[in-house]
Amino acid sequence: MENRDSQQEPRTPQTPQTSRPACPVCGGPLIEIRAKLQCARCHRICETCCEGGPG
């Protein structure tokens, strides 16, 4: 039997990804204002999945 570990690509260290929310319209950063996420760039209010919005 062949050793599968020798056939795998070498692992590269990955930087941890932070989950920073972004505006689905313009990609700007979201900030929380009065318990709602609002885009700092275009000022759109982005709904959460619990409020009927996407995702």
Contacts in CASP RR format, 6 or more apart in sequence:
PFRMAT RR
TARGET T0000
AUTHOR 0000-0000-0000
METHOD contacts of the structure
MODEL  1
MENRDSQQEPRTPQTPQTSRPACPVCGGPLIEIRAKLQCARCHRICETCC
EGGPG
20 29 0 8 1.000
21 29 0 8 1.000
21 30 0 8 1.000
21 37 0 8 1.000
21 46 0 8 1.000
22 28 0 8 1.000
22 29 0 8 1.000
22 30 0 8 1.000
23 29 0 8 1.000
23 30 0 8 1.000
23 39 0 8 1.000
23 41 0 8 1.000
23 42 0 8 1.000
23 44 0 8 1.000
23 46 0 8 1.000
24 46 0 8 1.000
24 54 0 8 1.000
25 39 0 8 1.000
25 42 0 8 1.000
25 44 0 8 1.000
26 39 0 8 1.000
26 41 0 8 1.000
26 42 0 8 1.000
26 44 0 8 1.000
27 39 0 8 1.000
27 41 0 8 1.000
28 39 0 8 1.000
28 40 0 8 1.000
28 41 0 8 1.000
28 42 0 8 1.000
29 39 0 8 1.000
29 40 0 8 1.000
29 41 0 8 1.000
30 37 0 8 1.000
30 38 0 8 1.000
30 39 0 8 1.000
30 40 0 8 1.000
30 46 0 8 1.000
31 37 0 8 1.000
31 38 0 8 1.000
31 39 0 8 1.000
31 40 0 8 1.000
32 38 0 8 1.000
36 45 0 8 1.000
36 46 0 8 1.000
37 45 0 8 1.000
37 46 0 8 1.000
37 48 0 8 1.000
38 44 0 8 1.000
38 45 0 8 1.000
38 46 0 8 1.000
39 45 0 8 1.000
39 46 0 8 1.000
47 53 0 8 1.000
47 54 0 8 1.000
48 55 0 8 1.000
49 55 0 8 1.000
END
